[in-house]
Amino acid sequence: MYSKKLKEAPNGYTFDDFLLIPNASSVEPKDVKVETQISRNYRINIPIISSAMDTVTESKMAITLAQEGGLGIIHRNMTISEQVNEVKKVKQSSDLTIRDVITISPDASIAEANEIMDIEEVSGLPVVEDEIVVGIISRRDIKPIINKGSKKKVKDIMTEEVLTIPESTTPDEALDIAYENKVERLPVVRNGKIMGIVTIRDILERKKFPNASRDKKGKFMVAAATGPFDLERAMALDDAGADIIAIDVSHAHNLHVVDYIKTIKDNIDADLLVGNIATAKAAEALIAKEVDGLKVGIGPGSICTTRIVAGVGVPQLTAVSDVADIARESGIPVIADGGLRFSGDIAKAIAVGADAVMLGSLLAGTHEAPGDVVIMNGRKFKQYRGMGSLGAMTGGAGAGTDRYFQEVKGPMKHAKLVPEGIEGVVPYKGPVNEVLFQLIGGLKSSMGYCGAEDISAMKEKARFVKITASGMTESHPHDITITNESPNYPTTRL
Ligand code: XMP
């Protein structure tokens, strides 16, 4: 009976419908551990992943997030080669060895060596003959003679005994070798041929990020999005070194998508994160396909109109908890994607079973997000738009229309698309690490209240109280005009 559909409909809840109940706790927020599993084979050090959106994640965001212990998913609204390039930029940024090493020939003049060092902004050059390292020359060698009109050649003053290292040398080993031998740079060689160079500065720089998310080779971790049927893109991203490939689609329980997962999975080495879904049944279907991670959220996002345009969705806490109940049986991590506005929402998402959260609007507007700062009425903003918005579906490489199972052929593109997202601006927020500091600080505080020493304890121990709309009104600051905005409680509205 039709009436049964309504009578038997379950309740759906989201962030503002519950609060976490404080628990007896001997856990201090500063001692809390927030590292977490985000896919079958990968852990990261803070449970934060940036959305695969063209106003949120390109290499700049992914690099900073990896440095801070999180993960960026490079969006796919660009050509395959552009996206591959973005993945490589993240990997190379953490590469200890500079691959495109600048070298000089032994017969070059000192003046040439000096000029190359100036142009390339390096302080030393390996001297190479037929790719074989035959010496090394530094600014220090050149300085005493360069202004005296010396006619000497590189080979006359270079250091001939060059200490080199093989590619397998670890950063710590390289540092030890450099310190012991009092050298600043070490050419990396294979069979005597130059492959790159390592400098002490690079190694020390790297030590600045002890919490960084790194792959087995010590490079920054990065994920990248692909379409549900875009095998070519998935394989190219895999070849480029993406650790996780995310199938990015608005309805991953579409049975054609489910069927195609095996084809993608069989052709890549990376872990496969699949979403979005919002039900236990969808989780069962995807886990049966041996996906490595699940992403949950149909319509909770700040720029989403799916729930309004299609009338479809499940409030986010209910969706995450329903999926997490299934996922815990097989140990597949769950990512809560969309709708998070405050650090408390991250805590609530984890408390209902998420292993990590995916953030769009909270990270949009930061310095590292793609796009320029615009000034309106004397205040700074950056663009933020849904990947199902008209702008995103028709702009860039237009690689996102299949996210919403839409295909456009010929002219009049706009008129033939049914958007499920909007375009707008969010306040400029400055560097993303300041935003992350507040978000993680809030999460740790929550875990202290709940007596949870780590993410899995938070998932198991935290308990909720269901609240009313007046409970939520009481929860926000009230009966005051805020004069000094807190960094973790923005009140800026347009
Ligand atoms: P927040 O709330 O963090 O949400 O801004 C970001 C998430 O929203 C999803 N997304 C969309 N959903 N229409 C939608 O229905 C869209 O145009 C759209 N664009 C992004 C996506 O899961 C993202 O991580």
Residues whose N, C-alpha, C, O or C-beta is under 5 A from the ligand:
A	BS01	XMP	S51 G299 P300 G301 S302 I303 C304 T305 T306 D337 G338 G339 L340 M358 L359 G360 S361 L362 R385 G386 M387 G388 S389 E420 G421 I422
